[in-house]
Amino acid sequence: MEWQLQEAKNKFSKVVQKARDEGPQVVTLRGERTAVVLSARDYDALRAGRPSLVDDLLGGPTWDDELADAVEARVATPSRNVTF
């Protein structure tokens, strides 16, 4: 069901109840789809099995041995000639 923003604001508890009982509720602003209200069950189903941003960042690409050796060699050699 579609709700105009003002109506959705005035009947928010009904929008939430319908999202829980009937499925996603679309909120429009000036006739354009703006937001969707989902039940917690529907939201959890969408998120199930998807990695979080943290998982994505920590996962990163896998390094093969050649790349790991190149990084290690780079760390072992100074980037500037520094004399003390």
C-alpha positions as CSV (number, residue, x, y, z in Angstrom):
1,M,0.0,0.0,0.0
2,E,1.2,3.6,-0.7
3,W,0.9,6.3,1.9
4,Q,1.4,10.0,1.4
5,L,4.0,11.3,3.8
6,Q,1.5,13.4,5.8
7,E,-0.9,10.5,6.1
8,A,1.9,8.1,7.1
9,K,3.0,10.6,9.8
10,N,-0.6,10.9,11.1
11,K,-1.2,7.2,11.1
12,F,2.2,5.8,11.8
13,S,1.1,3.1,14.1
14,K,-1.3,1.9,11.4
15,V,1.5,2.0,8.8
16,V,3.7,-0.2,11.1
17,Q,0.8,-2.6,11.8
18,K,0.1,-3.0,8.1
19,A,3.8,-3.5,7.4
20,R,3.8,-6.3,10.0
21,D,0.6,-7.9,8.8
22,E,0.5,-7.2,5.1
23,G,4.1,-6.5,4.0
24,P,6.1,-3.4,3.0
25,Q,4.4,-0.1,3.0
26,V,5.5,2.6,0.6
27,V,5.7,6.2,1.6
28,T,5.5,8.9,-1.1
29,L,6.5,12.6,-1.0
30,R,4.9,14.7,-3.8
31,G,3.9,11.5,-5.6
32,E,7.5,10.0,-5.6
33,R,8.4,6.9,-3.7
34,T,10.5,8.1,-0.8
35,A,10.7,5.4,1.8
36,V,9.5,1.9,2.6
37,V,8.4,0.7,6.0
38,L,9.2,-3.0,6.6
39,S,8.4,-5.3,9.4
40,A,11.4,-6.5,11.5
41,R,10.9,-10.0,10.1
42,D,11.1,-8.7,6.5
43,Y,14.1,-6.6,7.3
44,D,15.9,-9.5,8.9
45,A,15.1,-11.7,5.9
46,L,16.7,-9.1,3.6
47,R,19.8,-8.9,5.8
48,A,20.2,-12.7,6.3
49,G,23.4,-14.1,5.0
50,R,24.8,-10.7,3.9
51,P,28.1,-9.6,5.3
52,S,28.2,-6.3,7.2
53,L,30.4,-3.4,6.1
54,V,32.9,-4.4,8.8
55,D,33.0,-8.0,7.4
56,D,33.6,-6.6,3.9
57,L,36.4,-4.3,5.0
58,L,38.1,-6.9,7.1
59,G,37.6,-9.6,4.5
60,G,39.3,-7.7,1.6
61,P,40.9,-9.5,-1.3
62,T,43.1,-12.5,-0.7
63,W,46.8,-12.1,-1.2
64,D,48.7,-14.6,-3.2
65,D,52.3,-15.5,-2.2
66,E,53.8,-13.2,-4.8
67,L,51.9,-10.1,-3.5
68,A,52.7,-11.0,0.1
69,D,56.4,-11.3,-0.7
70,A,56.4,-7.9,-2.5
71,V,54.8,-6.2,0.5
72,E,57.2,-7.8,2.9
73,A,60.2,-6.7,0.7
74,R,58.8,-3.2,0.5
75,V,58.5,-3.0,4.3
76,A,62.1,-4.3,4.7
77,T,63.7,-1.6,2.5
78,P,63.5,2.1,3.5
79,S,61.8,4.4,1.1
80,R,64.5,7.1,1.5
81,N,68.2,7.1,2.0
82,V,68.4,8.3,5.6
83,T,71.8,8.8,7.2
84,F,72.3,9.5,10.8
